[in-house]
Amino acid sequence: MKIIGTGSVLPKKIVTNDMLSEFLDTSDEWISTRTGVRSRHVISDERLEDMATEAALKALDSAGMKAADLDYIICSNVVNEYITPQLSCIIQGGIGATCPCIDINCACAGFIYALQIAESFNIAGTVRNVLIVCAEEPTRMTDWSDRRTCVLFGDGVGAAVLTEGSNIRGFRMSASSATDKLWQYRTLQPTPYITKEEKDVPLQMKGQDVFKFAVKASSTDITRLLKDNGLKASDVDHVLLHQANIRIINAIRDFLGLEDDKFPSNIADHGNSSSSSCPILLDECSRKGLFKPGDRIVMSAFGAGFVSGAVLLEW
Ligand code: COA
């Protein structure tokens, strides 16, 4: 397939590091040097499903495609206010599409997994036009009195429209179960038969383990992807990494031995917006005119699970 349109929407509320240090024992200096984040967009009175619908319409508009022409909608989402129905069905109604749709939860790697699903459906001959929407509000998962987690995240939606073509050149995906490293637990409705102890637990993270996994998984995925395609790292024009921590990005950059200007980044203004981070960055770079036809782009993301994935695109 090929990506022919992108769109993104951010919540209007911007929270700076200094605003966080008003109620947390933290500082702009600590957060910006350890993570690269200076501010983030945080959901306040918006609803994620409305932002997702708006981003989908922007992506369709930039693709010059009507919702009626879509054959499938894939929504990547970790949490939202609905347990059911799936967010993709809400987006389908919001944009006036009639095609089948599906939600996936692959944490921060959701955009890459969604691209691979779209590509596989297309190869199977079942779809021509696909809308991917990554809609995330990770700021609703963290404990806002926990300085180790809540400072990292921001919310937002990124979307992409794909049609038949040969822009996507290959994938490398991985999963390795490590469920104690990054997790959140929420209780469901009680029943007369529940006897086990249950309580809500906000996002828990073993930061250094996640950091090491992220660098290793992304470096391995990208190395394998390049080898599959007979390319060297220097043959790649742009590397769009999941925006989790600027030190993770820099470690992967050093592993690949590439110049800094091949790694566009928006982490300073967005923080980690989970699976939305890659498509928001793609949309921003594309609208700024960063990509020329024929540019080789690698995107790579990693997240809770652990899961990871990388894709090679030719723009
Ligand atoms: N402000 C000030 N101090 C903080 C802080 C904050 N926001 N967060 C943690 N600290 C403190 C810790 O309490 C600790 O203090 P102590 O030594 O007195 O116990 C100290 O800073 C060092 O903590 P540590 O966890 O070792 O820091 P770190 O250098 O590993 O950085 C992360 C922490 C979370 C920034 C880093 O591990 C990371 O980015 N990990 C990956 C996270 C990630 O990407 N998650 C999502 C993946 S999709």
Residues whose N, C-alpha, C, O or C-beta is under 5 A from the ligand:
A	BS01	COA	D25 T26 S27 W30 R34 T35 C108 R147 R148 V151 G207 Q208 V210 F211 A244 N245 F302 G303 A304
